[in-house]
Amino acid sequence: MATRYFSTTEVGEMLGVSREYINRLCRQKRLGRRVGRNWAISRHSLKKYLDGTNAGELRRQARRENESD
């Protein structure tokens, strides 16, 4: 079975945060991997990150982004 990869935009939409925030997580090597100039995030990588993170962190980030709009 082929591994499904998501873009930073797709993951941002799934989690309710911005693409820029997902890019930052990738640059910090907390999520995904570099493929050329883009980031590719596997389902496994996303699940591993979500299992290890505090869900409140994502809610706080989403709230900050909504307040700045």
Buried (B, 14 or more C-beta within 10 A) or exposed (E): EEEEBBBBEBBBBEBEBBBEBBBBBBEEEBBBEEEEEEBBBBEEBBEEBEEEEEEEEBEEBBEEBEEEE
